[in-house]
Every structure is written in structure tokens, then in C-alpha cells.
Amino acid sequence: MARQIGFKCNRGVVRKNNEDACFVIPSKDVYIVADGVGGNNSGEIASNTAVEQLAQFVKDNDLEECETPDEIFAFFTEAIDIANESIYLQGQKNSMNRGMATTIVMAYIYNGSTYITNIGDSRAYLYRDGGLKRITKDHTYVNELIDKGMITAGEAENHRQKNVITKALGAEKGAEPDFYKVDLKSDDIIVLCSDGLYGEVGEEKMASLMKYSNSMNDLSSRLVDEAIRAGGRDNITVVCVRI
């Protein structure tokens, strides 16, 4: 399956530094978005460490030899474990970086399917036939409240603790990612993004922008521009891949 790829990372309007990071490896069909957390410059260090470690693992190992979903997810579990340990140890060694961590969402396209790995609240979406569907589930406090039936999705949008994440890469000694497999069709668009996008731009608006975008670079720019117009209160990162 041929690909069109676009990506954009922007600091936004409010934040002084950019703690998001992304990495695309078209030759391996692997795409990564990370959103760092932590004081000082720690979030930036965590997100950059994550994408660098994951990309290096993909480049150094034979992903092509993994054929079944179990083999593919085992491959990315090992990659996540190595990146997690690196971030965690950096945080332990330097008191300035203590508590640093990062979200991660990663897509691998293989044999007509996409394999998604995520920790935290960066998301993967699938755009198909005019509709946008979220693939991943946020690892957040408000999402746990939704799952328990204690609040509605509408109430979660304005909840004072809506930005509290419950899982992040590097936060603990061990990492527990979620995995998803989605079968693809021609003209599908996979979108990976940090919360700086979906926190500002609703899914209906996102879908409308995707409907009229032929170029994935153009789509990435339009999505980021829309988030900035809506307030740009966080860093914004988007990776778009059309099948």
C-alpha cells in the first residue's frame, strides 16, 4: 500500500518551550508522537529520549521478521521497555529531572493493518469515508471516572483534573502500553496527535478538515493552525498518514 505522509510540531501560543516530539520512519512504516511531562526541561528530555530510543530500536532490529500480531506487539513491548528504562533512570540520576515522563502513541503499518501502541493521552484516530474514529483510549483520571460511570464524557471535558494522566513512559520502573490492531482500506487516514490538538479542536472539525485535504503535509498544517486559532494553550503535534 502506498503512503502519503505529513507531520507538524508547534509550540502553541502559551507554552515557552515545546515538550512534544515526533519521528517518522517511512522505510519501516513506523510513526511516533510523544508529549513530555515534568518540570524544568524534563518533559522535553523525556519525549525526545522516547522517540530516539524507539526509532533506534526499530532501525536496529528486524521488524520485518515479525509476521503475527503477537510477534509485532512483542517487538514493540521490548522497544517500550528499553525506552521506559532509559527515561526512568535519567529521572533517578538527576534530581532536576525527577518525575519526568512522556506519553507515547506509535503506529506500524503492515500487511493491510495498522498496529497501534500507546501510553498516556496522546491519541490515534482513523479517518474513513468522512467519519473520524478514535482508536486509542486515554490513560487519564477522568477516563477512569467515565469507565466507572461516575461522570459523563461531556462532564470530563470541563473537569478540573482532566489533564491528569494515570500512565506515562518513564514514570514507573515498568511500562504497561495498550495495543490495537485495525484493518485498513484505501484512502484511510491514520492520525497520531498530542492532546494539544484534540484539546482545542473537536472531532467533527477535524473530520471536516480531513475531507478536503489532499496533501498530508497540508492537512497536518491545517490541523495545527486550527488548534492555534482555538487558543493554542498546549504544544501541538500531528502525524497524518494516508493509505
Backbone torsions as a table, in degrees:
resi	resn	phi	psi	omega
1	MET	NA	128.6	178.4
2	ALA	-73.9	157.9	-177.5
3	ARG	-126.5	148.1	159.9
4	GLN	-116.8	133.5	-174.9
5	ILE	-127.2	138.0	172.7
6	GLY	-143.6	151.4	176.8
7	PHE	-156.4	153.7	177.6
8	LYS	-155.3	140.8	178.3
9	CYS	-130.5	127.5	-175.0
10	ASN	-135.9	142.8	-178.0
11	ARG	-68.2	-23.5	-173.5
12	GLY	85.2	-171.5	-173.4
13	VAL	-94.0	-32.9	-168.9
14	VAL	-95.3	-43.9	-173.5
15	ARG	-71.5	144.8	-179.3
16	LYS	-81.7	-28.9	178.6
17	ASN	-132.7	166.0	-176.6
18	ASN	-105.0	112.9	-179.5
19	GLU	-100.0	6.2	173.8
20	ASP	-87.5	158.6	173.4
21	ALA	-151.7	152.7	173.7
22	CYS	-144.3	161.6	-179.0
23	PHE	-152.5	133.5	175.8
24	VAL	-122.7	137.4	178.4
25	ILE	-126.0	79.3	-175.0
26	PRO	-56.9	-34.7	-178.2
27	SER	-64.9	-24.7	179.2
28	LYS	-106.4	-5.7	-176.6
29	ASP	59.9	42.7	178.4
30	VAL	-120.8	135.9	-174.8
31	TYR	-137.2	134.9	-170.6
32	ILE	-135.3	137.4	171.1
33	VAL	-130.4	136.7	178.4
34	ALA	-134.7	148.4	179.9
35	ASP	-134.1	107.3	-172.4
36	GLY	-78.3	151.5	174.8
37	VAL	-130.5	149.8	179.7
38	GLY	135.3	156.4	-178.3
39	GLY	-75.2	178.2	-179.4
40	ASN	53.8	-128.2	174.9
41	ASN	-104.9	16.6	-171.4
42	SER	-63.7	-38.6	179.6
43	GLY	-61.7	-39.6	178.5
44	GLU	-64.4	-42.6	178.8
45	ILE	-63.6	-44.1	-177.4
46	ALA	-62.9	-47.5	-177.3
47	SER	-67.1	-40.7	178.7
48	ASN	-67.9	-39.5	176.6
49	THR	-61.1	-42.8	-178.5
50	ALA	-60.5	-52.2	-176.3
51	VAL	-67.3	-36.1	178.7
52	GLU	-65.8	-45.2	-179.3
53	GLN	-65.6	-43.9	-179.2
54	LEU	-65.6	-44.0	179.1
55	ALA	-63.1	-41.2	180.0
56	GLN	-64.7	-40.1	178.9
57	PHE	-63.1	-42.6	179.4
58	VAL	-63.2	-41.1	-178.6
59	LYS	-70.9	-32.7	-173.6
60	ASP	-87.5	-13.6	-174.5
61	ASN	-122.9	161.1	-171.6
62	ASP	-89.5	78.0	176.3
63	LEU	-60.4	-31.9	-178.0
64	GLU	-62.6	-21.5	-179.8
65	GLU	-80.1	-12.8	178.1
66	CYS	-83.3	120.8	-174.7
67	GLU	-114.2	-34.4	-178.6
68	THR	-94.8	158.7	175.5
69	PRO	-54.9	-40.4	179.5
70	ASP	-61.1	-41.6	179.8
71	GLU	-67.5	-40.5	180.0
72	ILE	-65.1	-46.3	-178.8
73	PHE	-69.4	-30.9	175.1
74	ALA	-65.2	-38.6	177.7
75	PHE	-60.2	-48.6	-177.4
76	PHE	-74.9	-25.5	173.2
77	THR	-63.1	-44.0	178.7
78	GLU	-63.8	-42.0	178.9
79	ALA	-61.5	-44.6	179.4
80	ILE	-62.6	-42.4	-179.5
81	ASP	-60.8	-41.8	-179.4
82	ILE	-66.8	-45.2	179.1
83	ALA	-64.5	-40.4	179.7
84	ASN	-61.3	-45.8	-179.2
85	GLU	-62.7	-41.1	-179.2
86	SER	-62.2	-45.6	-179.4
87	ILE	-67.9	-44.3	-178.7
88	TYR	-60.1	-45.4	-178.2
89	LEU	-67.6	-37.5	175.8
90	GLN	-60.4	-40.3	178.9
91	GLY	-67.0	-33.3	179.4
92	GLN	-75.0	-35.0	-175.4
93	LYS	-73.3	-35.9	-173.5
94	ASN	-118.8	116.6	-176.6
95	SER	-61.3	-27.6	177.9
96	MET	-64.4	-27.5	-176.4
97	ASN	-102.9	4.2	-176.0
98	ARG	-59.0	133.0	179.3
99	GLY	87.0	0.9	-179.9
100	MET	-70.8	148.8	-178.2
101	ALA	-164.1	179.2	179.8
102	THR	-154.5	149.8	167.6
103	THR	-77.3	165.0	173.7
104	ILE	-150.8	136.7	167.8
105	VAL	-136.7	131.9	-171.7
106	MET	-136.7	137.5	177.5
107	ALA	-120.9	136.8	173.3
108	TYR	-125.7	126.4	-178.6
109	ILE	-105.6	125.5	-176.0
110	TYR	-153.6	128.2	170.4
111	ASN	53.3	44.7	174.3
112	GLY	82.9	8.6	178.9
113	SER	-135.3	159.5	169.4
114	THR	-113.8	137.7	179.4
115	TYR	-110.5	118.8	-173.9
116	ILE	-110.0	135.8	174.6
117	THR	-121.8	131.3	176.7
118	ASN	-146.9	148.8	170.5
119	ILE	-138.8	128.2	179.3
120	GLY	99.5	-149.3	-174.5
121	ASP	-120.5	16.2	165.5
122	SER	-75.3	144.7	-167.4
123	ARG	-119.6	157.4	167.2
124	ALA	-116.9	133.7	176.3
125	TYR	-121.5	156.5	171.3
126	LEU	-121.6	122.1	174.4
127	TYR	-101.6	124.7	-178.8
128	ARG	-147.8	129.7	173.7
129	ASP	51.5	42.4	175.2
130	GLY	86.7	-5.1	-178.6
131	GLY	-117.7	147.2	179.8
132	LEU	-111.5	126.6	-179.5
133	LYS	-123.7	130.9	176.9
134	ARG	-78.8	132.7	179.5
135	ILE	-89.7	-45.7	-172.2
136	THR	-88.6	164.1	176.2
137	LYS	-115.3	129.9	-179.2
138	ASP	-67.5	137.4	171.8
139	HIS	-94.0	79.6	-177.2
140	THR	-133.2	161.0	178.5
141	TYR	-62.8	-43.7	-177.9
142	VAL	-68.2	-31.0	177.9
143	ASN	-67.4	-35.0	175.3
144	GLU	-64.7	-38.3	177.8
145	LEU	-65.5	-38.5	177.4
146	ILE	-63.2	-47.0	-178.7
147	ASP	-60.1	-32.9	179.8
148	LYS	-85.3	-1.6	179.6
149	GLY	75.5	17.5	-176.4
150	MET	-85.3	-27.6	174.5
151	ILE	-139.7	163.8	177.0
152	THR	-93.3	166.8	177.0
153	ALA	-61.4	-36.4	178.2
154	GLY	-64.1	-42.0	178.5
155	GLU	-66.9	-31.6	-178.7
156	ALA	-64.8	-31.6	-177.0
157	GLU	-61.4	-31.9	-178.4
158	ASN	-112.0	13.1	-178.9
159	HIS	-68.4	138.9	-175.7
160	ARG	-67.6	-16.0	178.5
161	GLN	-112.1	27.7	-174.4
162	LYS	-67.1	-20.0	-178.7
163	ASN	-93.1	4.3	-179.1
164	VAL	-81.5	114.7	178.5
165	ILE	-94.1	148.3	-175.9
166	THR	-103.9	-11.3	176.3
167	LYS	-140.2	141.0	175.0
168	ALA	-155.2	150.5	179.0
169	LEU	-71.9	123.9	179.2
170	GLY	95.3	-8.4	-177.7
171	ALA	-75.1	-31.9	-178.9
172	GLU	-127.5	170.7	179.2
173	LYS	-63.7	-33.3	179.6
174	GLY	-118.1	151.6	179.5
175	ALA	-113.8	142.9	-179.6
176	GLU	-127.3	83.0	-180.0
177	PRO	-76.2	158.7	168.5
178	ASP	-97.8	150.7	179.4
179	PHE	-126.4	144.9	178.8
180	TYR	-139.8	145.2	173.6
181	LYS	-124.2	126.4	-178.9
182	VAL	-128.6	125.8	175.8
183	ASP	-73.7	141.3	-172.9
184	LEU	-110.9	155.7	173.3
185	LYS	-124.8	161.2	176.6
186	SER	-59.3	139.4	-179.6
187	ASP	79.8	-1.2	170.7
188	ASP	-61.0	149.3	172.4
189	ILE	-122.9	125.7	172.6
190	ILE	-95.7	129.5	179.5
191	VAL	-120.8	123.0	171.5
192	LEU	-107.8	136.4	-177.3
193	CYS	-154.3	155.4	170.7
194	SER	-85.3	170.1	-176.3
195	ASP	-69.8	-10.4	174.9
196	GLY	-64.2	-22.0	175.5
197	LEU	-84.7	-62.3	-171.7
198	TYR	-72.4	-17.7	174.8
199	GLY	-69.9	-20.7	-179.1
200	GLU	-110.1	-30.7	-172.6
201	VAL	-117.4	123.1	179.5
202	GLY	-69.3	159.9	-175.9
203	GLU	-66.1	-32.2	177.1
204	GLU	-64.3	-42.4	178.7
205	LYS	-65.5	-42.7	177.4
206	MET	-57.0	-47.1	-178.2
207	ALA	-62.3	-38.6	-179.6
208	SER	-66.2	-35.8	177.0
209	LEU	-68.3	-36.3	-179.8
210	MET	-68.8	-32.4	-177.3
211	LYS	-60.9	-34.8	-173.2
212	TYR	-111.4	19.2	179.8
213	SER	-111.0	117.3	176.8
214	ASN	-86.3	-38.5	-179.4
215	SER	-93.0	134.6	179.2
216	MET	-73.1	-30.2	173.1
217	ASN	-64.3	-42.2	177.9
218	ASP	-63.5	-43.3	179.8
219	LEU	-62.2	-45.5	179.6
220	SER	-58.2	-44.9	179.5
221	SER	-64.3	-42.0	-178.7
222	ARG	-66.3	-37.9	177.7
223	LEU	-65.6	-44.3	178.9
224	VAL	-65.0	-43.8	179.1
225	ASP	-60.1	-38.8	179.5
226	GLU	-65.5	-40.1	178.0
227	ALA	-64.9	-37.9	178.2
228	ILE	-67.4	-42.6	178.2
229	ARG	-60.8	-33.3	-178.0
230	ALA	-80.7	-3.9	178.2
231	GLY	141.9	-34.4	177.4
232	GLY	52.5	43.4	-173.6
233	ARG	-79.2	-6.6	179.8
234	ASP	-137.6	168.4	170.9
235	ASN	-63.8	148.5	-175.1
236	ILE	-129.0	124.1	177.0
237	THR	-133.1	134.7	-178.3
238	VAL	-138.2	134.9	168.6
239	VAL	-123.8	126.7	-179.5
240	CYS	-120.6	131.4	179.3
241	VAL	-130.6	117.6	176.2
242	ARG	-98.1	134.1	179.7
243	ILE	-84.5	NA	NA
